[in-house]
């Protein structure tokens, strides 16, 4: 029975990791099954520790989840929105479940990274092809490009259904794999790194991120690149990466997507720009009227509507703030925002300390990549609301759990150093 549970937890964890690229619904199912398996194994089997391993900011994690309910109660919304707090607060349980599962299966998961890496590249190629098939010849008039439909963008019809989810998820894993390859390309004479097909998923993902035109993620990826290159200062490699980046950006400037985005930004009625400005103003207004405890988790949108009625605005959309920190502040107040910053600030700082202290070069490369992914994610979150999208949070929580395990258990050489590649 215990051996069966052990294998079941391994394969369900593997399904969860693959679902980060394939299906948010499958990720939710997998994490639920993994939770039940781990709970049962802790009672029945010796392979799983009897006590849950601490993460670091444990008290703040549970306080943050508890504050979601308290904020709703203060605003008289608990009876109608308690399910919302249960749903979004479950990220705490997900983090613990992933951490416990990775403590058991870290080496097995890392040994299968080649599958994930190549699948990521294949999906990126699919996303690029999906965009290309929506172009027409008139979009390639070099002198005066016409304004294409939104249908030409991955944004409307892209993989995972939304360019934001696609971009954030793939950008984080791009950062991790880039750190791995950068480290070993600069520290080993292995001929593996001279084979261009080892790098094709990185090229595909970077190009697909340019096609997706998610501006906030561009900032995050840029920061991640700078972090990685700061740790591995190889002139030839830096020159090659910069040349690749300039080449891809140059291509992208002449494609229909860039023209579409540029005209959307510079038009007399720049709907995307003005809508975001109005949403920032509206959520700031909501926050200032309940600065301590907020207006309640995901219930502040009625107040956003009141802002539009009171002051008038360019639009009347009542969506999220397009700023993760302002969104949390308007919903959960300064208390919630402070707890959020403490929690994820701790993970960033602790990740930094772990990579500085790491003596194993393989472990260090993973930690550099995860730190770069975390930093890029939070920078991009200044221009989008990420905490309430579990398609993105699943990926972030997995990487956080992985670094927490890696700092305790050094890593073996990654897949691309194996002779079988």
N, C-alpha and C positions, 0 to 999 in steps of 0.2 A: 504493500500500500504506500509506504513512504517513498519508495523508489519511483512509483508511478506519479506521485504528487510532485516529486522533484523534477521529473522529466516534463510533466504537464506545465509546471511553472516556467520552465525553460522555454518551451515552445510557445506558450501564450505570451511571454515577454518578447520573443522574436516576432510574433504576429503584431504586437503592439508597435514595435519599432518600425516594421514595414508599413503599418497603417499610417504612420506619420506622413508618409508620402502619398498614400493611396486613398484613405477613407477616414474622415473624422468619426463617423458612426462606428466603424470597426474598432477604432482606438478606444472609444468609450466602452464597447462590449468587452474588449480584451482587458482593459484595466479593471473592470468589474469582476471578471473571472479570476484575474490574478489576485485581487483582494481576497476573494473567497478561498482560493487555494492556499494563500499564505496564512490566513487566519486558521484554517483547519490544520495546516502542517505545524504551526506553532504549538498546537495542543497535542498533536499525535506523534510528531517526529522529532528526532534529535538533530537533524541536519540544520534546522532553523533555530536561531537563538530564541530563548524564552522572553527576552526583553527587546522591545523595539529600540534600535540603535538611534541615538540622538543625532539631530542634524546641525544644531548650533543655535539658531534663533527659535527654538521650539516654543518657548513661552509666547513670543510675539506672533508666531504662526496661529496659535489657538486664540490669542487675544484678537487678532485681526478677523478671524472667522466669527468669533463671538460679537465683535463690534458691528458686523453686518446686521445681526439681529437687533442689537441695541439701538442702532441708528433708525431702523425701521420702526421699532417700538416708540421711540421718542416722537416720530412724525405720525404716529397712529396708523402705520401701514403694515404692521407685522401680520395681522390676521389675513390679509389679502396677498402679501408678497413674501411670506416665509419660505415658500418653495424657491424663490429667487436666491435667497441667502443660502439655502441648502445646496443649490445647483452651483453657484459660483464659488462658494466656500470650500467645495470639495477638492479644490486644488491642493489643499493641505494634505488630505488623505492620499491623493495621487502621488505627491512627492514622497511620502513615507513608503507607499507601496513600491514605487520604482526603486527607491534606495534599498529596501530590503531585498527585492528581486535581484538587483545588480550585485549586491554583496554575495549572492549565491552563484551568479552566472556571468560575472564580468568578463572572465577570460574567454568563455564560449561566445559571448556576444561580440567581443572585439575581433575574434578569429573569423567571424562571418561578416566583417565590415565590407569586404569586397562586394558582396551581394547588394548591400545597401548603396554602396558607392556607384556601382554600375546602374542600378535601378534609378537612382537620382539623375544620372546622366541621360538615361533613356526617356524619362519623363520630361526632362528639359528639352530634348530634341522634339518630343511630341508637342510640347507647348509652342516651340518655334514654328514647327510645321503648321500647327493650328492657326497661328497668326498669318503665316505666308499665304495660306489658301484663301484668306479673306481679302487679299489685295487684288487690284486690277491694274492693267498696264498704264492707265492714265495717271496713276499715283506716282509714276516714276518720271514725270516731266520735271527736269532738273531746274529749269528757270523759274517757273511759278507753280509750285505744287498746289493742287486743290486740297480743300479740307475734307479728309475722309470721314466716314461714319465711325461711331464708336465700335461698330462691328469689326473694325480692323485691329482692335486691341485685344490682347489676352484679358484685359480688364473685364470685358463683358462676357466673353465666352471661354475663358481660360480654364486650365486644369484646376481642380478643386473648386471651380465655380467663381472664384474671386481672386483677383490679382494680389490683393493684400495678403491673404492667407498663403498663397503660393510663394510670394516674394519673401515674406518673413521667414517661413519654414526653410526654404531652400537657401536663403542667404546665410542662416545660422550654420547649416551643415556645410555650405561652401567654405565658411571661415575655418571650420574644424579640419576639413580635409586639406585645405590650402596650407594650414600650419603643419600638418603631418608631412606633406610632400616637400614643403620648403625646408623643414628641419633636416630631413634625410637627404634631400638633394644637395645640401650644403655640408653635410657631415660624413657622407659615405661615397666611396668611388664606385659603388655598385652600378653596373650598366643598366639596371632597371630604369633609372631615371632618364636615360637617353632615348627611351622608347616612347614615342609621342602618344601611343594609344593608352598609356597609363594616365595621361592628363586629359583625355577627351571629355570625361564628365565635368571636370572643372571648367573647361572652355564652354561646354554646352550650357551649364548653369549660369555662368557669367553673361553669356549672350542672351539667354532667355530672360534674365533679370533686366537687362537693358531694354528688351522688347516689351516687357511688362510695364515699363514706365512708371514704376512706383518710386516717386522722388524721395520719400523718406527712407526707403530701403537703400537707395544709392548712397545716402549719407552714412547709414549703418555699415554697409559693405566697405566704403572708403575708410572708415575708422578701423574696421577689422583688418583691412589690408595693412594699414599703417602700423597697427599693433604687431602683426605677424612679422613684418619686415624690420621692425625695431629689434626684435629678438634674434633674427637671423639675417645679419648684415653681410650679404654676399653681393658684390657689385654686379657680377654677371647676371645673377638671378633677379636683382632689383631692376636692372636695365631691361631684361627680357619681359618681366611682368608689366613694367611701365609701357613698353612698346606694344605689348598685347592689349593693354587697356586703351591706349590711344587709338590703336587700330580698330577695336570694337566700337569705341565711341564715335570715331570718324565714320564708320559704316552706318551707325545708327542715326546720325544726323541727317543722312540722305534718305532715310526710310520714312514711309507715311506716318508711322506712329509719332515720331519726334515732331513732325510738322503739325500733326493734330494737337499734340500737347502744347506746343509753342503758341499756336493760334488761340487755344483755349485760355492761355495765361495772359496774352497780350490784347485780346479782343476788348472793345469798349465795355461790353458786359461780360467780364471774365467770370462765368458762373462758378467754376471750381474755386477760384481764389476768393471771391466775395462771399460765397457760401461758408467757407471755412472761417473767414473773419467774423461773420455774423454768429456762427456757432461758438467761437471763442468768447465773444462778447456776452452771449447769452448765458453760457455756463459760468463765466466769471460773475455775472449778475446773481445767479443762483447761489454760488459759493459765498458771496459777500452778504447774502441775506440769512445764511445759516453756517457761519464759518467754522464753528466748533464741531458739530455733529452732522452737518450736511442735510440734504433733503431726503435721504434714504436711498439704499442701493437700487439703482436703475429705475427709480421713481421720480427723478428730478425733471423728466421731460415735460410734465405739465407746467412747471415753472418756466421752462424754456419758451413754451408757447405764450405764457403771460408776458415775457420779455418782448416778444415780437409785437404783441397787441399794444403794449405800453409805449414802446419807442418807435415802432415801425422799422422795417428792415428790407433788405434786398430780397430775402426769401423767407419762407415760413416752414422750413424743414426743422424737425425737432429731433434730429439724430444726435449721435455722440459728438464729443467736443473736438475730435481729431487731435487730441492731446491726452495721453494716458493719465498724466498726473493731474491735470485739471478735471478730467472726467471723474477720477476717484475723489478729488477734493469736493466737487459739487455734490456728489452722492453720499460720501462718507465723512466729509468735513476734514478739519486739520488732524483730528485723532486718527481717522482711517488713513489719511495720506502719510502721516508720520510713521505709523506701523508698517505701511507698505514700503516706505523708503528704508526703514530699519532692516526689514527682512531681506529685500533684494540688494540693498547696499551691503549687508553682511555677506551675502553669497559672492558678490563681486570682490570684496576685500579679502575674504577667505580664499577664494580662488587665486587671487594675486599672491597671497602669502604662500599658498601651496606650490605654485609654479616656481616661485623664487627659491623655495626650500628644496624642490625636487632634485635629486641627484641622478635618478634614472633618466636618460635622455628620451626614452620612448614615452615615459609617463609625462615628462615635461612638455613634449610636443602636443600631447592630447590636452594638457592643462592650458597651454598657450592658446590653442584653437578654441577651447570652450570659453576662456576668458574673453577672447576677441568676439566670439559670438554673443556672449552676454552684453558686452559693452555696446556692440553694434545694435542689438535689439533695443536697449534702453535709449540710445540716442535717437533711433528711428521712432521710438514711442513718443517723443516730443511732438510728432506730427501725425500721429494716428492713435486710436484707442486699441490697445492690444490685450489688456488684462481680461476683458470680457469675451475674447474670442479663443475658445479652447483648441481650435485647430492650430493656433500659434503657441498657446500656453503649453500644450502637450509637448511640443518640441523643446521649449525652454526648460520645462520641468525635467524632462529626460536628461538634458545636458547638465543641469545642476546636479541631479542625482548621480550622474556618471562621474563628475569631478569629485564629489564627496567620497565616492568609493575609490577612485584612483589615488587620492591623497593618502588613503589607508593601505591600498594594495597596489604596488608598482605594476606597470603594464609590460607585457611581452612585446617583442617587435611586431609592428603592424603587418597587414596582409601583403603589402606591395614589396616587402623584402624577401618574400618566400620564393624559392626557386621555381615553384609551380606556376608562377604568374607569367 
